[in-house]
């Protein structure tokens, strides 16, 4: 079943797939019948094939069932019955029915110092973040796998990441904030197409720099000499490698940031120091003479 939870008075889609002895999907000889029993054991719908339809996949059937408004909450049982060849197949499944709920007075959420407050990104901003986040993960080789003993002499692979999504999103937010606060000031958001396209390399580079700096501190704390029975082991100097990349990236980042923001100067609001050339030169000369200005 695709939809496991429904509410009273609304519809829920129930699915079943029939397979043969080899596990291959197979259609029933006739449209299967369904019986619905509520959480109190009362039959809400006797066996019937009304509303049951065969989807495009072989052996996959669907029933859209409307839950009674006066029915009880709890687990309902949908029992499917079908004839396949000379056999009759009967299977029962469960779905949870809950009340639709009510409306209470709107209360603003409260936060204590130290609570992780949400960013509340819009749908468009989330799409922009996901585009940048994918590139950042590739740049820092974030997603990987590691082998874990399975207890039977073999190994299984499980996901192993360097940074969490929350950390990488914070790096992107800080990078965009620095981009906006560097003179000349701007007010770009992640939903801006320019942040996702022409400025994406700089935003991503700023996030990568923060990631390198954070990981270099952690790696430095691990690089101490281990001595055991006169045998010493010095872990590889990963922190120094990360720090070298950080320094090279930072210099390049600052130079590009300076050039880009200098080309984003706001347009003048007025004439400023420009002189109106329509005024007769004689009047301008007379003005300077009266002010004893030296031309």
N, C-alpha and C positions, 0 to 999 in steps of 0.2 A: 504494500500500500504506500502510495506516495505521500498522502496527507494523513498524518497520524493523529492530529488534534482537530476537533471541530467544536463549534458552538451551537447552542440550541437555536432553531429557527433558520439556520444557514445550511448550505450544501457542502458536502464533502465528497471528494473523489476517491473511490475504492478501486484497487487494481488487483488482479490475480494473473499469474502466468502458469500454464500447464506445460509440463515437459514429459518426455518419454523415459524409458529405462536407461538410456544413454545420456540423459541430461539435455537433449535437444528439444527446443520449443516445438509444441504440437498443438493443433487446434482440436477442440472437442467436437464430437460428432454433431451435437446440437448446441445451441446457445445455452451456456450454463445458467443455473438458477441460484439465487441468493436469498438467504434468510437473515434478518437483522433482529438481534435480541438485545434489550437494554440492560443496564447494570443491575436491575432488580429481577432479571430473568424473564421479563415479559416480552413476548414476540411483537415487535413493532412492525415487522414486514414478514409475511409468510413466504415460503419458497416461490419465487417467480423470476422469469427472465425478462420482464418488462424493464426497459431502460438499460439493459446490458448490451454493450456494443463491442465488437472486435476492432482493436486498433490496428495500425499498419504493421506492427510487429506480429509475427506468427505466434499464436498461443497467448497473446496478451489481451485481456478483457478489462473493461471499465464499467463501473456503475456510479453515477452521480446521485447520491442519496441525500434527501433533505431531512435534517434532524428535526423531530417534533419540538415545538416550542415548549410544550408542557412535559417533555420527557425529563427523566432524572439525569443528574450528572454522574460521571463515572465511566468505566470501560464498557463499551458496547462490543458485541461479537457479530461479525459478519461471516456467515457460513456459506461456502460455495460448493455446489454439487454439479457434476458434469459426467457425461458418459463418453468414454474413450475406448472404442473397440467393444470388447466384451466386459470391460471393467467399469465400475462406477467409482469416481473419485470424489471424496468429500474432504474439504479442508476448512478450518476455522481460523480467523484472525481477529485482532482486537484494534479498536481505535478509541481514543479518549474524548469524551464530551464534557465541555465545561460551560459555565454560564458566560454570557457575553460581557458581564461586568457592568458597572455603573459609572457615573460621572461625579467626581468629587471636586471640591473647591480647589482651584489652581494654587499650588504651593511651590514657591521657588526652591530649588535644591540648595542645601546648605553644605558648606565645605569647612573643614577644619584645617589649620596650618599643617602643611605636609601632605594633604590629600592630593592625589593625581587628578587635576581638573581636566575635563575634555577640551579638545581643540575646537570642536563644533565646525568642521569644515563643511562647505556646501558640496553638493553633488559635483559641480564643475571643478571645484578646487580639489576634491578627492581624485578625480580623473587625472588632473594635472600632476598631482603628487605621485600617483601610481606610475605615470610615464617616467618621471624623474627617478623614482625609487628603483625601478627596474634597471636603469643604467647604473645607478650608484652601486647596486648589489653586484653587478658584473665587474665594475671598476675595482672594487675591494675584494673580489672573489669571496663573497659572503656565504653563498650557499654551497654546501658540500655534504659528503656522507662519511661515516666512519663504520668500521667493522666491529661488531659486538659478538662475543661468544654466545652461541645459542644453547649451550649446555649439553649438546649431543656431539661434540667434536667438530662442529662446523661454525660458520659465522653468518650473521645477518647484518644488513646495512640499515642504519638509521640516520635521519637528517642531523646535520651538525652545522650550525651557523656561527659566524663570528659576532655579528651584531643582531639584536632583535629589531623588529620593524619599528617599534617605538623609538629606539635609539636613532635609527637612520632617519626617521621622520623629523625628530628633533634637530638633527644635523642639517636637514634641508631647510627647516624653519629658521634656524640661526643664520644659515647662509643667505637666505632671501632677506632677512632682517638687516644683515650687514650690507647687502647690495643696495637696499633702499635708503639706509642711513648714511652711506658714503656720499659726500658732496659730489654733485648736486643732488638734493634729496628727491626721491621718487616714492611712489605708492603702488607698486606692483603687487599682485596676488598670484597664487598658483593657478587661478583660472585664466590668467592673461596668456594669450597665445604666444606673445613674445618671450615670456618666461619659459614656455615649453619648447620654443624653437631656437631663435637666434641668441637668446641669453642662457639657454639651458646648459651649455658647456661650462659657463662661469659659475652658475648656481651649483651644478654637480661638483665642480672642482672645489668650491668652498666647503661642501659637505664632506668630500673625501679628505680634505685637509684636517677637519675636525675629527674625523674617524681615525686618521693616522696618529694625531696627537693623543687621542684617548687611549688607543691601543699601545702606543709606545710607552706610556706610563705603566700600564699593566705588565707589559713584557719586561720592563726594567726591574720591576719588583721580583721577577722570577729568576733573574740571571745572577744567582749567587753560587759560589763554589760549593759543591757537595763532596764531602770527604767521608769515606767509609773504610776502616781498616787500612789506612795509609793510601788508599786509592782515591784520587781526586777527579772530579768531573766538572767541567765548565760548560754550561748550556750555551748554545749558539747566541751570538749577540744580535738578536732580532730587533731589539729596541734601537740599536744604532742604525740598522738598515732603515727602519721606519722613520727615524729622525732625519736621516739624509733625504729620504723622499719628501718628508714634510717640509724641510728647508727649501728644497728645489721647487716644490709646488707652490709654496707660499710666495716666493719672490715672483714667480711667473703670474700667480693669481693677482697680486697687488698691482703689477704693471698693467695687466689687462683690465682690471677693475678701474684703474685711474683713467685709462684711455677711453673706455666705454662711457663712464660717467661724465667725462669732459665733453663728449659728443651728445650728451643729453641735457645740455644747458637749456633752461626755460627761455622761451621767447620774451623779448622786452615788452613790458606792459605799456610803455609810452615812448616818446621820442628820446627821452633821457638827455644825453649831451649833444644830440644832433642839432645842427643849426639850420634854420629855415633859409634856404637859398633864394627864396622869392623876394626877400628884402633887398632893397637897393644897397650895393656896396658902400655908397657914400654915407648912408645912414649908419651903417655898421662902423665905418671909420670915425664918424663924428661921435658915436657913443664911446669909443675907446679914447678919443682925444679928451672928451669931457671927464672921463674917469682917470686921465693922465696915465692911461695904459700904454706900454711900449709895445709896438707891433714888430 
